[in-house]
């Protein structure tokens, strides 16, 4: 079951409009189903910017432009998300450089990592990597799902995740794929 099926209409990283929009995540009741995502988002932003520079009221409506993306911002976001979700990130420099070259993928990658972990996190290793296709000399970001014992419906689940983000890829440079290589988890 995907995040969107659990919490319909709520996207943990805002609506994808080439900027992050956090306003729709505001909640006042800490018992709401997505309050932990709101707290996490606020901690990510607060961690990147000290309170002496940006006030809390400004953080609640922060909407960075894609031009503000840099190596530090991308790597910190991915490492924070990695720590929060527990996915693998074996070659961060390659992934960061790819996202810098294709900044429209930034929000899509963050959201898709989250969705993939929600669907497969209980018994799978999730790994964000830059795949180098040796046959056609192409490269693209791939979120690999690896399991010790592969579920019979793994491809259907992967397809459902892909359907969630594929519309966002239209008009973007670069590509993101969720896939499995049917290998055991890397230790």
C-alpha positions, 0 to 999 in steps of 0.5 A: 500500500502506498503513502497516497493510499494511506493518506489520500490527498496528502503528499509529504513533500507538497504538490510538485510545481517546481518548488516545495510547498509546505503550507498544506502540511500544517497541523495543530493536532500532533495526533493527526496521521501526518504530524510526524512528516510535518515535524520531520520537514520542519526539522530538515529546514531548521537544520539547514538554516539557523533560527538567527537567520530565518524566523520560524514564521518564514519557515512555514511558508518557505518556497525555495527556487530550483536555482537555489539547489547546490551540492550541499543542499541536495546531499544534506536533504538526501542524507537526512531522508536516508537517515529518516527512512533508512534507505541505502545511498552507496554513491552520493556524489554521482546522485547529487551531480545527476540531480544538479544537472537535472534539478527538476528531479529533486522533488520527484526523487525525495517523494519517490524515495519516501513512497518506495520505503512506505511500500517496501520498507518492512522487508526490503532494502531500498537503494538510490543509485545512478544506473549506468546502462552499458548497452546504450551508454545512458545513465539515470537515477534508479531506486532499487528494491532488493529482498531476500525472498522476492514477493510474487507481486513486487513488479505490480507494487513497483509499477504502482509507485512509478504511476505516482511520479511518472506524470511529474517527469513529463517535460523534465530532463533526466529520468528516474526509475524504480526497479529491482535487479532481483539481487539479494540486499547488499550488506 
